Amino acid sequence: MAQLYVRNIRDAFGAEITGLDPRSDFDGETRRVLRQLFDQRGLLLFAGIDIDFEYQDKLCRMLIGDDGPGTAGQRDPIYVSNREPGGYAPYGRLMFHADMMWHPQPFQVLSLYAVNVEPGCATTTVASGTCAWELLPASLRARVDGHHALHSTGQVYSRGGDDLLRPEREHEESSIKPIAYRHPRTGKTILYVSQQMTREIVGLPHDESEELLQALFSHLYGPATAYEHTWRTGDLLVFDNIAMQHARGNVDLNGPTRTLRKVIAPIPKLSIERPRYTKPGEQKK
């Protein structure tokens, strides 16, 4: 087994791991330890590690028990970048969300690897919906009991400023899920609402829904449940895309280089429409 060293990032979630050797395959004990950490802590950080696309794919799949043939050779890498041609989300600010939260079955693992980043580039902040539920005050827990929320594609919360990145699709998609959402793999309860994708609490008048959502957001994105990561080239963040949410600061097309390679697991079986983006200040066409 690789000699792994673990440091908790926050008391309740997140772990920084050193000692992983990308040149070696995962032995049984390494698999067990990493899977257990992933399920318990929700967020894994491997700082300053030299990995390729194939290894990143293999690690993400291994964490959810998929040790079958890899898919990296069947698809091109995805880059979240203000430099790479065709890079995803190349500018603007992203509010808190879980990718494909609007889909009936969002993928389970999201990883970002810093291929090339420069000092001063936008940070990534990750918040734990699991911890947020565990710490949710009794008064708020009683108010959301039995309620569901509607999650939609795009940028639902429109009052966040002109620097918000506004993803657009030809066809809007949405799904309704319990606010107290049970994780399909771990069984843990998650506070499942987000700034970017939650449109409303089903069955409540608009004003009451908005007021309750803002109270939940204030709790969910507080210092006890969030971690802000400052990127350095070679950093790898791997997080549970159902239990965790992520956000980022403003990315300038002409600002510091910020190229992150994104790998998810499992790959969605259905084709998902790639979003388009309206630049800050532009009118939607």
Steps between C-alpha positions, in 0.01 A plus 500: 500500500611856429596690816218752509496797735170672574432850634145618562422822313199584717383336820199340332603458135789501256834320512840582352686184400871462432695191407292382205726372220343549153754256351351211697162331472255511792545200729208373706584691817558826314160462334335434835660799672433748218140387452435524873651849515300611198170379645573639846668831413342584160803693372854376431797725423821370343740796484783525248443162336605418141220305329361453150142479376489120523609492864253771596222298335610178672515665843152651467345171393681303770354722773149380416598137443535508122827318427399396150654615171565872490319746277778757461607360164145534364461873560693825494601672821277782625678820600351775712724773370539861395784398267418165335304529172146384567556501876194464720387795713784721370402817687276635772401396849317182596262482795469189714359195325545127444550409135184363337302563819204546266535144364311206655834316542798739526844341484671411828862618473645827371873565484701805398873479427709816468685452171621859489403774743661832580505684834193713551264280298150441634466265796251213526281474809337172596209472746372185669127441478541205737657713773247775434215258570666367815549856629164636381319678787184326619285797396615477137483121499136518606423748220641276225358176636321317219572772241651455154695744282498555123846513339551634147773552243651843450562773757186511714615766744527815287580759764864407541663772290616551143803275542286186533556237234163422344488151344229458239353193329257462215277285717454572870493196724393463861428251776336503842678348800447501878681780680609234750651284226635154581831420331449195275841350587575599860145538633590832666250786497600809300364855507422501130445854373740727312536865403552435131249227423217498757205689355245465782369295788205314359161591646605821679399853395781676311599741778499227765705271275756775437529589867552138604752433222707803605503378860614155384771651278635712785538183705623272220779733385624608841856456630420175686393324181725650229863472389670743259784355295778715354632321193856402422606305193481127577215524753219246469163549669260204497160544655166330534280681247182409689607580857712804412451822306759728346533862393776723365601862488505708184720375214627763257580396144805726517583419861730237652506165320256253650483162328340214694443153353157371597418130534170356625371155591296321395461636148131584435336243274294765325649780295495828693475826307809714545416845638573823319598818683396862482791727584449743788318810376373335179130458430369149450439438130 
